[in-house]
Amino acid sequence: MQVVLALTIAIVAPIVRNIRATITLLLIGIIGIITPIFQSHGSQSGLHGLAIGSLIFHVLGISIWVGGLISLFFMAEEVRFIALPRFSSVALWAALIVTASGATNAWTRLNFISAWSSKYAYIVIAKIVLTAVLIGFGYKQRKFILNNLTGSTKMVRLILNELLIMLVATALGAWLARSAPPLVNGVEPNVDRSLSITGIQMPAAPTLSNLLWGYEADGIFIGLLVVATLLYIRGVVILHKVGVKWPVGRTISFALGIAAIDYATSGGLGLYSHFAFSFHMIAHMILGMVAPIGIILGAPITLALRTFPSGRDENERGMKGLLVAILHSKPLALLTHPIVALAFFDGSLFIMYFTSLFGNLMTGHSGHLLMNIHFILAGMLFFHVIVGIDPNPRKVPHLVRIIVLFAAMSIHAFFSIALMSSSALLDGGYFASLQRPWFIDLIADQKLGGSIGWAMGEIPIVIALIATFIQWVRDDAREAKRLDRNSDRLLSEGKPDELAEYNQYLAKLAENDRRKN
């Protein structure tokens, strides 16, 4: 598959002339890059989720860094001077990602003292040294830009040197990928059935302590949550520096949403969601309903629009321009239609659980990851339409929102009843294949999951109903004040006020009725 994707990019890239097609090719490239990682040594690591996630971020960071350097080297001189400042910013983020993810990934394999005397450790150390040298080159490149040097010879030489060292570091990385990591005491770990299927050792029977304090890090979600949190904090700090106060309640709401996602993917609940349907359903409700409400009420898009950088010139959109373009795009206008959002939010439940899709997704790390991402995005889309503070390309009346919420409540209840009434397992044999020593009655566990889903699913929707009603009252009060101000302004200017005239007309009708009576 990688060869096909690479050929597609090589053929199409030279003729691409717009940003949408470029982003499409970027996504194709990302798929081609990360697909083999799920079969790498990290997939057998004792810290499966952390190893896989950190390796994905590591490879993506290196790919962006190397690809950018190669592109700079072969660019025409006049284009290179335009691209270099842009790439310098991207390279800084790539360097941070490569460093953090590389250190994390190395720790998952070298987390015992004797491992550091192995050949694997020596390669890791050599790669660390080369990464430090590359960061030094990046610093010199930034200094070059700030000094506004006009000669191209020094710049090309700097890029070439950085590229050569990067290629050596990449070669070391390829060597590492083909080398088996060291074993504790040189003994192969005991691989039980659950480890071979999920990449995670079968945990002990669930207890309150295990659920609250257990942790099986999912590197992909941790990386995404850390980036999202840092961007949010950066935005709040920027506003604070210019004297603009960002509501504390929004920050708390966003933080609670992020914490909920972390708990449902990496916490004790996230761990047990791999092994029992009931815990999976609790995680589903948190990811699809609880966490999205917190994040949406944190207004991250509004914060981004206020703090993201604009383009350096008229030829560059910048992050803010790109975000504005997305908000005004036709696909987003379609997705934010209440019926479409409801279909993704509730309709996808039946496709997910009452077909073979659920069992297929549960059997692999990538499938479980995609399923969790779907829950989060579907929930965020739905609650953005219903209670969102951020700009929405489609203005949905409050009455319609309330009707949609009642529809969602009814559909969710119907789904839960169908789940509780089913006498057949919906997982395609996945949970039975794990052979867990606890919660042995799989049908009872599935019915419990259905009842949990019904109970937990109603609460967030009721909260959304209350929030929608409050927003409706506030919007009406705000509109009434606006009309009053407009009426006062027209009256002071001696101009006719249609609203005042209409109120006078109604008053006359009422007076006539009183006289007749």
Beta strands, then each sheet from edge to edge (+ up, - down):
end
